[in-house]
Amino acid sequence: MATKKIASDIQALSDVLTALGELDDEKEKVWVLETAASRIGVGIGTTLKTSSIGSGREPSHGAVLDSNVTAKDFMREKDPKNDVQRVACLAFYLTHHRGTAQFKSRELAGLNTEAAGPKINMSRAVNNAQNQNAYLAVAGSGNKQITALGEDVVNALPNQEAVKAAEEAKRPRRRKKKGGKKSGKK
């Protein structure tokens, strides 16, 4: 019985190494490993990133990664290109570096100020991150929480091509409407 378990572990490792071997860039490999670990809810346990901020991703249940990383350094490394990416990064930081899985817009605004971020309309950015981009979800009592897509996007940053790939992989495909508009009047 233990032999079958070891054989399946070795086969899984072989599959992962083969798949990662097909990727050229080290950042792509790190992104795939971190995203897979986050998605299945396991901690990586070692530092994967090569940057100064690096740390493995923990499960998304509010575990604190590295409380020594400042919000300013985190935002500098992630380099979000728009308000909704900024909101996702702030939400990720609160969740994974401060252990705050649920938060209000004012907490994101305070963290943005702490990170010396540009002044943005936080209420509108949070609404867009939730309704248009699906980076945030309602957590009840006026709270928000980061979604799996939001985490995937932040893990992909600053690589905007990887962000687009993460978004396209998660977005439901819209069905084409058959026929023309139906008139409600007779």
Secondary structure, DSSP 8 states (H G I E B T S, - for coil): -HHHHHHHHHHHHHHHHHHHHT---HHHHHHHHHHHHHHHT----S----STT------TTT----TTS-HHHHHHHH---SHHHHHHHHHHHHHHHS---SB-HHHHHHHHHHTT-----HHHHHHHHHHTS-SEEEEETTEEEE-HHHHHHHHHTT-HHHHHHHHHHHS-------SS---S--
